[in-house]
Each structure stands twice: as structure tokens, then as C-alpha cells.
Amino acid sequence: MNRKIRLEYLKRKIMTAADAASLIKNGMTVATSGFTPSGYPKAVPLALAKRAEEGEEIKINLITGASVGDELDGALSRSNVIDKRYPYQTNDSLRNRINDGLIGFQDLHLSHVPQMLDYGFFGKIDMAIVEALAITEEGGIIPTTSVGLTPQAINNAEGIIIEINTAQPKELEGIHDIYITEKPPNRRPIPILHPKDRIGTTSIPCDISKIKAIIYTDIPDNVRPLGGIDEASKRISEYIIDFFNFEVKQGRLPKELLPLQSGVGSIANAVLGGLVDSKFYNLTCYTEVIQDSMFDLIDEGKVLMASGTALTPSIEGFKRLYDRMDFYRKHCILRPMEISNHPEVIRRLGVIAMNTAIEADIYGHVNSTMIAGSRMMNGIGGSGDFTRNGYFSIFTTHSTAKGGNISSIVPKVAHVDHTEHDVSVIVTEQGLADLRGTSPRERARKIIRNCAHPQYRDLLYDYLERAEKGFYRHQPQIIHEALSWHTRYLNTGSMKK
Amino acid sequence: MNRKIRLEYLKRKIMTAADAASLIKNGMTVATSGFTPSGYPKAVPLALAKRAEEGEEIKINLITGASVGDELDGALSRSNVIDKRYPYQTNDSLRNRINDGLIGFQDLHLSHVPQMLDYGFFGKIDMAIVEALAITEEGGIIPTTSVGLTPQAINNAEGIIIEINTAQPKELEGIHDIYITEKPPNRRPIPILHPKDRIGTTSIPCDISKIKAIIYTDIPDNVRPLGGIDEASKRISEYIIDFFNFEVKQGRLPKELLPLQSGVGSIANAVLGGLVDSKFYNLTCYTEVIQDSMFDLIDEGKVLMASGTALTPSIEGFKRLYDRMDFYRKHCILRPMEISNHPEVIRRLGVIAMNTAIEADIYGHVNSTMIAGSRMMNGIGGSGDFTRNGYFSIFTTHSTAKGGNISSIVPKVAHVDHTEHDVSVIVTEQGLADLRGTSPRERARKIIRNCAHPQYRDLLYDYLERAEKGFYRHQPQIIHEALSWHTRYLNTGSMKK
């Protein structure tokens, strides 16, 4: 194990996970590594949960890069350790407690979180818990399968606990590119001109006097099974690829396209997967999460470089990735989420943003976070960072959910995460609506005709036409009826009349 | 007049406004100079309106920097020349036609519009009409009181009509800093590190072979009277200055603050005006529009440098500005709106965003554009550019409108322009709510307690408490009642019960 801690002095900090966990006190604010179920601390949170289960009163505010695995979010939720949680989550135990009103959750743009740590907007950060591959001779922390906000956690925390994870492949060393911005008024341009550009170091500089504990663990990343690719997602992918072809023909996109961003999940995976069989070559990605279909694109030589902040394989993709890490390391860069999601870089590169909607309305607003406007699913994540600053922004969704009882195209979304000013294109398995240059009423007709499921089209036209008879005809609404589809669903289990 | 056209060859292009207007044909897409009632073309639009009034069938799509004066938006609306309009407006005649459904309007983030011209998202740009102070020996166009999207209009239009406005003070020459970005994938960092940085040229490079007409005019900018500063706006300003003081004490802002952005209008003017009597010195501004109160701050030596894309004095401020242009030119820079509103620069500088809301809801969503979700006021303008990318974002509004019949704090806004993920602080004359780090329910109590008018507080608490008894308690809503305050207002003329 010697090469894991290359600075002799630090070996005296090695202890058990239980001893390290005892450094976390009631009322602390804790920031951790981890982005998706990748690279998050595991052993110390499990030990902390155990203490709480044994009856100790302990509550913390928890800040992570994004969602993390069950050993952190799940175990600490079930043991009632989490008081407040930022900025994103996907864990069932945690989500249920948020929706029961037991855990306070603030849903934040991921690009904002690292700088909010730097700015002191979360108050004092008592402890950072970060998973590491190794600690270098200079005291640099080498991350594992994600970077997330680890640099800012390390910089801003008063104490640091390091989990060296021996289950992570040593070939990860060198994949990271750590670049840290100054605070205003001393910030300088971020010198990325292409997704392949490396601008930083391969480990995170760390004030080693702050390291309070080092523990060893071999718990693997708790990755999830791959969702199957359904016919509807395949069709969505085809519409998007047709759209890309059209834009290239019109001279509005270069033939290698522009760097692609793709959200997490099965539709997103299918959309990227569709590119494997397309005629596009020499693609690049500037995204958050590098998923299975990206490895296919790299294998096929379609994608030259994928820049992200996390490697997030499925259970099925896990072995393949780990077996060939030496190969994938040449085609992937893991950056801090501040950089992977940075508006400056996204806008400069002209990233094509592709994200998933829960629902969209006829005027092009998108709900990404809350069912019926109240029930939190995961959060906005990085979708806003890319949507707002990209070359254009595409949202995908199946046209219906719950066996057809929910229409994903509604008169008015119950919660707005992306506004009409931000959304360029909406795609369902029914078709694609290009909203660029459209007035609200043009937009409504395009979305209903191209994206809504046929069984809801007449109902949507009926709403639009009656609204257009009202007094204000720019973006016509029948305000007392605008959310009635959601009310009907809550009352009857269906949006159908 | 010789020094206005410094390139001999171009003098043969001089003609009357009527002859120049005859180059505009039915169905054309026209992009013009102008941002607020500053620096927009006047004589050619008036001549064009005259043709239409005389019976000629002529419709155009009109793209400007932001709002413009009545000679352009008003005259062309009243003569039914405008078919579609982008991206912002404040003219009564135009607004009424938009709300009557007679003109198609797309409301866009101002930072997006220049690049959308470059990307071809508006289709072919047939003609640019731009007001100029002069044309240089190299064929460069020197703008007047605004820059807006003039560089992109000139670059992308097939033909160019230039209005040389002899009423604009010649001392404007040198105030502009023209920097034009490449298209992706060839974009480079924008090298602004401080609001005072000049990175470009003082005129806009122009392919002079595209110049179809040059006309002379002396119609002045159609500036508006200064709205009085009421007591409520003064109180809002005081709350914000207290907040700045607190943030400086907490070490979260430097004592010179960070560059300020302030929206247009009387509250915005009051907020900046309040700084004249504050203890703050050595301030800078990185904003869109330089208004009267900025001249006060410059006179007092409080503001060292104001960077914007338009000088927008009131009628009262007009003479003062024009009389001392030589002085103000040393303290102001006018940039293209692509740069004044650029996410890269706004985030790098850490701009403090201050904008006005029509209404805000208890969970921190802000409506900036549409009364009751349908009636367009002006548009989102640059508020999203600054809100989304600034150090933090402040929204101001009076707590009530229409003599108390409208509460500006509602259970749910009728249109969302800025989401809960984007809004840091809400201020009314009742107080200030700092939303950083808050869960939705914490936010609701802060906003009701600190910002709502006392006569609406109990009604808002009642809604919140009943909603909290529902099934989903993250962001509790009673979905069939969420917009009932707007319905009540539309039905009874008051939100009161």
C-alpha cells in the first residue's frame, strides 16, 4: 500500500473509519467528493450512520458534487443524520425524506456550488471527506472516478478526512485535470479552447496540515444497472440526428458538430448511442458525466475526446471500463465540476446541450425537477448550466408517462426550471419542434403538432384556441385552467378528460 | 459635414431618407442599431412608415439591440410594418399590438441575440440600418449613444443603410470599445479582467461594399422623462446598501464591492442613487445601460468606471450628459451588447446583479415579463444574463401594485423568468430576504415575513400552511389554488379576499 501515501509524514494519520467518523460532530457542515455514484466517500459515512443508529444525536449539513451512492446519501438519510442537503440527489431514501419535509434540500445549479463554497455562502465548512486514489509526494490528492467539488471542499474545509479506495483502478492516475479559479475581482480567463485541452494538474493541491484522518477502504462505486433502450428513446435519438444533419446542411453546424453535452439517464444514453450508427465522426464531448454509450463512441473512433467530471458506467459497463482504463484515459478528461459546467467554457466551445424534461408546456417552458410542482425528483443538476450557455439547447421526453395517463406536454408546466427564453428544441418519440425564432403561439402549434401524443393533441389545441379568445394574445392563458391537467391527474390518476 | 464621412468614395452613397427606405422591401428581415431610446435609426424608419401609411403593402421582421425610440418601434407599429419583432421592447404602440396578437414577438436573453445573428438562427438578414456618428478613413462605423448588436447587424446583413446623426455630440468618438467574438469552434477568451479594460477598436469594421445608402439626420434620441424617486424605492435602496455593508463585514464582498449591474427604471435608478450618500468608494459598474444616477456617482467620484452598451439619460439628464461628454467619456465605455451581457465576463468579474421583478413567489421564482402570465410588458432583456452569471442576484419590487390590489408576493408567479435556482435576494420596501442556502419552506417564511405587504401576509401564511398539510412537503403547493390570486385579480380587480 506504500505507493498510495507517498508522503511519509501522513502515514501517522491512518486510522479506522470509525475513528475518522468520530471527528464529525453534531451540527457540522460537511462537503464531500462524489458526483453520481462515482468517487464518493463510503466507509466514513457508513461508520457515521452506525453511530447515529446506535443512538447518538448527530445532524449535519451535507454538500456534495451531485448525487452520490447509497453508502453516503442512503445510509445517512436512513439514520437521520442529514439535516440539510445541497445541491442534487437521486437516492430513494433521501428523496422520500425530502418529500416528507424531513430534510431541507436546496436545488442548485451545479456550476454555482463550487464558487458558493469559495464565497462563503454556505458558512463555515467544518469537514471535507474525500475519496482518493493516492496522495502524492507533494501532498496532492489524486481523485478517483469523479472530481466534482473536491478541490473547493479541500480548500474551504477546516479539516479533511481522506478515504483511500484500493478498489479503484490505479490507471485512473493522470486522467484528471485540476484547475481552480480565483475569486473575483482576481479571476482570469479559463484557457480551454477545445475539450481536449489540459490546463491544470493531475492532483488537487492540499494543505496537508488540515488532514485529520486517512482511512483505507475497498468498497467499490455503487453503480446502477443500465436501463434498457426502448423504441421511443431510439426514435428520439433518430430525430435528433436528423436535426443535426439538417443543421450541417444549412451551414449552421460544422460537420464534426460541436462538443456534445448529454444528461444522465436512459434517454440520454440512447441519444448518444444513436450516434454510433450515424455518419458523424471526429466528435467531441464537453459534458458532466461519461456514461456507457460514450465508451461505445470512443471504441468506434467516433468520439475523439470526452471531457466530464465523472465516469459513470453501469454495472454492465463497469468491468469493461476498469479493464481498459489505460485506453479510455487517453480519450477522457475528468475536470472539477466548476470547469466541466462553467458558463464561460460552455459558451466559448458552443456546446450542444441535450437534457431530459419531466414535462414541457406548449410555450416551451420545461420542468426538470418536480412532479405536479411539488414532488422533488432529483434536481436541476447541470441542465441549466448547459441549456443557458450552450450553442442551442435540446430537451427530450417521452410524450406520455404512467401508461398514457400523464401527458408530458401540458398547457402550463407545474414548475419551471428552464424558461421559454432558454429552450431551443423539444423532442419526443412523436417528433421534434424547433422553437428558434418563434413567437409563443407559433411555438404552441409546433409543440402540439410535433411533440404531443395524439391522444392529447385535441385537448391541447382546445386549450390554446380558447385561450386565444381571451384578452391577451401574446402568450394566451386561461389562468384558472392552466394547471388543471395536474389537478385532474392528482384527483383521478389521469390527465385524460 | 466632411469629417462625418472620411472616406471619399462613400459620399456617392448619400441620398434622402425616402430613397434609402425604398431599399427595404416587403418580407425583409432588418436588423438595426439602438439599445433603449439611444442610438437607433430614426429618419429611414419614419420614411418607411410613411410608405406604408400611403398604402404600400410592406411587412418586415425587426431585430434590434433592445427597446428603441418611437421613430422606429412606434412609427412602424402604427403603420403595421412589423410582422415579427425580436428581442425586447418598451413602446406602447408596439406592446399593444403584441398583446392584441397582431405582431409576433419572441422574448430573448439579450446576450443570445448577437450570436443568434452570427449562427444564422434568424435566417438571412437582408438589411442593417445603423445610426453612426461618422465613418472613418478605413470605413469603420463609429456608433453614437449605444452599440447594441450593431457589429453583428453590419457583419451579417446583405446591405447596410447608415444614418449619420449630426445631433449626436462629436465627443462620443472614443467612448466605444468594439470587440467581436468568433463563432465556435474558433472562439477565444474575451480578455476583460476589469470593467475599465479596453480590448477592441473605437469603430466597427465594415465591408463598405455592402453600404447601400448613407443619409443625414439631426433627430435627437427620444429620451424619456425621469421617473421621480418615491419613498418605497428609497427604502429598497437602503436595504440593499445595508446588505452590502453586512456582506463586506462578513468578508464576502471586498470594500469596493464588485462591479454593479442595475436594470432600467425608477427603482433601479433609486438603488444606484442611494450609493451617492453611502460610504462606498472606488466602485465600478459592468452593466447594460448607463442612467442618470450613474452620472451622479461619477460626478461624486464614487464610480471610477461604468461599462455598458448604452447611454440612457432622461430628458433632464440629456443636456448635462451632452454638455460634459468629454468628461464622462473618460469614465464610461460602451461595448457591444454581446460583451456587456456576456456570461463569461459577468461571471469572471463577479458582477452584482440588481433587477426589477413584476412579482415574486414565496419559493423565490420571479416573473419579469408578463402580467397574469399573459400580458407582455417589456421582456426579459438582460436580466437573465446578469442574474444567472453574477456573484449574486438581487430582485427588487414594490410589495404591492394598483393601489394595493395586487400583491407582488404571490403563492406562485403566473410566469417564470428567473427560477428558484437563480434568485439570491428579494427586496421590497418592507424588507430584504436573503435566500442563499435556504430550503423552499425556509425561503417561503423569509419572503412572507420580510417582503410581503402586511395586508397580504396572513393570506400567504394561510396558503403555505395549508399546502404543508399536503402529501409533498419539499415545495408544498395546492396546485388548483396556486394561481388563484391572479384569477381573483382578473375577476374582481383585486387579489384581496
Interface residues (C-beta under 8 A of the other chain):
Chain A: K84 Y86 I98 N99 D100 G101 G104 F105 Q106 D107 L108 H109 H112 M116 Y119 G120 F121 F122 G123 K183 P184 P185 R187 R188 P189 I190 P191 L193 H194 Q250 G251 R252 P254 L258 P259 H342 P343 E344 R347 R348 L349 G350 H365 M370 I371 A372 G373 S374 R375 M376 I380 G384 R388 N389 Y391 F392 K412 A414 H415 V416 D417 H418 T419 E420 H421 D422 R436 G437 T438 S439 P440 R441 E442 E468 G470 F471 Y472 R473 H474 Q475 P476 Q477 I479 H480 A482 L483 S484 H486 T487 L490
Chain B: K84 Y86 I98 N99 D100 G101 G104 F105 Q106 D107 L108 H109 H112 M116 Y119 G120 F121 F122 G123 K183 P184 P185 R187 R188 P189 I190 P191 L193 H194 Q250 G251 R252 P254 L258 P259 H342 P343 E344 R347 R348 L349 G350 H365 M370 I371 A372 G373 S374 R375 M376 I380 G384 R388 N389 Y391 F392 K412 A414 H415 V416 D417 H418 T419 E420 H421 D422 R436 G437 T438 S439 P440 R441 E442 E468 G470 F471 Y472 R473 H474 Q475 P476 Q477 I479 H480 A482 L483 S484 H486 T487 L490
